[in-house]
């Protein structure tokens, strides 16, 4: 990132949500600028609700890179995202899979399911007698 | 125009069900105790699951004069955006339930009016409507401006009493009243259906404006008919 900024400069501005003050895109560039003592960076201001902001954060490409750093934060973000768009949800599912957040969704055997039509036996810890309560 | 994706249901793992509920269902948590978890895929994409569980209370069975092992609850329909009708997904999931738990005779489910749900998917699936459960009842408290279920209040180490909460936690605490839950039932055999039919009431209407906050709510408002669809029942009861 440092080398990129040094050799190419600011190719694209960072994106800030004026309503919440949060950065939508450009976290690494701002951190780099701060550590380099740069006071002014190019910014695009957007006005998003918190829900829109969560969606924007989750769907911006750089989130995939961030996921490697903080899966927990990404998972929390994905839980907040509110969208009924199938394509966006598929994209988010890909992001979760790439970040290793999503489990294996493959079908399993019937034995992994509980039985709701029978009570499990319990065993007396003292005498070992098994019975159904 | 793209054709509808291929719908597939199969058993799913605890982890897959947990993920679906935590990300795509307003309850955000799995029901406790034994569960039957039926996963849903469109083409190869996992889109969520249907979860059956023991009822939250033994009164559920007592109320219908059944042993606890003959009744269960359709506890979660946790789906992300999808193309297949939810009523169809639930219908197939019921077949999986019957395969795993042949002793179950009655499935009940609740559509949460507080979430803007009214049970459209159950109406489309021909479930029997049994009335509005606990309207105006106490659901919990608003503490420090945040709605909290009774159990959450207890888990926080607080007394489930408004007077106690006002004295010790938040002088402005208020009781939280629920709009109730629309109760539906699906009998799984002819005898049970004959027993339940006299209890059936006319379906409630879809609210004018739903207050569902999520775009992919757990139990989604859907198209509903005004009478039970016998054809669907016959499919479910088919061997």
HADDOCK unambig.tbl for C-alpha pairs under 7 A between the chains (distance, minus, plus):
assign (segid A and resid 79 and name CA) (segid B and resid 23 and name CA) 4.91 0.50 0.50
assign (segid A and resid 82 and name CA) (segid B and resid 214 and name CA) 5.99 0.50 0.50
assign (segid A and resid 82 and name CA) (segid B and resid 215 and name CA) 5.90 0.50 0.50
assign (segid A and resid 83 and name CA) (segid B and resid 215 and name CA) 5.25 0.50 0.50
assign (segid A and resid 83 and name CA) (segid B and resid 216 and name CA) 6.97 0.50 0.50
assign (segid A and resid 84 and name CA) (segid B and resid 81 and name CA) 5.59 0.50 0.50
assign (segid A and resid 84 and name CA) (segid B and resid 215 and name CA) 4.55 0.50 0.50
assign (segid A and resid 84 and name CA) (segid B and resid 216 and name CA) 5.60 0.50 0.50
assign (segid A and resid 85 and name CA) (segid B and resid 81 and name CA) 6.44 0.50 0.50
assign (segid A and resid 86 and name CA) (segid B and resid 81 and name CA) 4.88 0.50 0.50
assign (segid A and resid 86 and name CA) (segid B and resid 82 and name CA) 6.48 0.50 0.50
assign (segid A and resid 89 and name CA) (segid B and resid 81 and name CA) 6.90 0.50 0.50
assign (segid A and resid 103 and name CA) (segid B and resid 15 and name CA) 6.26 0.50 0.50
assign (segid A and resid 103 and name CA) (segid B and resid 16 and name CA) 6.08 0.50 0.50
assign (segid A and resid 104 and name CA) (segid B and resid 16 and name CA) 6.80 0.50 0.50
assign (segid A and resid 105 and name CA) (segid B and resid 16 and name CA) 5.44 0.50 0.50
assign (segid A and resid 105 and name CA) (segid B and resid 46 and name CA) 6.39 0.50 0.50
assign (segid A and resid 107 and name CA) (segid B and resid 10 and name CA) 5.98 0.50 0.50
assign (segid A and resid 107 and name CA) (segid B and resid 11 and name CA) 5.50 0.50 0.50
assign (segid A and resid 107 and name CA) (segid B and resid 12 and name CA) 4.93 0.50 0.50
assign (segid A and resid 107 and name CA) (segid B and resid 13 and name CA) 6.90 0.50 0.50
assign (segid A and resid 108 and name CA) (segid B and resid 11 and name CA) 5.52 0.50 0.50
assign (segid A and resid 108 and name CA) (segid B and resid 12 and name CA) 5.39 0.50 0.50
assign (segid A and resid 108 and name CA) (segid B and resid 13 and name CA) 5.92 0.50 0.50
assign (segid A and resid 109 and name CA) (segid B and resid 11 and name CA) 6.38 0.50 0.50
assign (segid A and resid 110 and name CA) (segid B and resid 11 and name CA) 6.25 0.50 0.50
assign (segid A and resid 112 and name CA) (segid B and resid 13 and name CA) 6.99 0.50 0.50
assign (segid A and resid 113 and name CA) (segid B and resid 35 and name CA) 6.51 0.50 0.50
assign (segid A and resid 113 and name CA) (segid B and resid 36 and name CA) 5.05 0.50 0.50
assign (segid A and resid 113 and name CA) (segid B and resid 37 and name CA) 6.52 0.50 0.50
assign (segid A and resid 114 and name CA) (segid B and resid 34 and name CA) 5.00 0.50 0.50
assign (segid A and resid 114 and name CA) (segid B and resid 35 and name CA) 5.06 0.50 0.50
assign (segid A and resid 114 and name CA) (segid B and resid 36 and name CA) 5.47 0.50 0.50
assign (segid A and resid 115 and name CA) (segid B and resid 34 and name CA) 6.66 0.50 0.50
assign (segid A and resid 115 and name CA) (segid B and resid 101 and name CA) 6.08 0.50 0.50
assign (segid A and resid 116 and name CA) (segid B and resid 34 and name CA) 6.64 0.50 0.50
assign (segid A and resid 116 and name CA) (segid B and resid 53 and name CA) 6.94 0.50 0.50
assign (segid A and resid 116 and name CA) (segid B and resid 54 and name CA) 6.27 0.50 0.50
assign (segid A and resid 116 and name CA) (segid B and resid 69 and name CA) 6.09 0.50 0.50
assign (segid A and resid 116 and name CA) (segid B and resid 72 and name CA) 6.86 0.50 0.50
assign (segid A and resid 116 and name CA) (segid B and resid 101 and name CA) 6.21 0.50 0.50
assign (segid A and resid 117 and name CA) (segid B and resid 69 and name CA) 4.10 0.50 0.50
assign (segid A and resid 117 and name CA) (segid B and resid 70 and name CA) 5.80 0.50 0.50
assign (segid A and resid 117 and name CA) (segid B and resid 101 and name CA) 5.52 0.50 0.50
assign (segid A and resid 117 and name CA) (segid B and resid 103 and name CA) 5.11 0.50 0.50
assign (segid A and resid 117 and name CA) (segid B and resid 104 and name CA) 5.61 0.50 0.50
assign (segid A and resid 118 and name CA) (segid B and resid 69 and name CA) 5.42 0.50 0.50
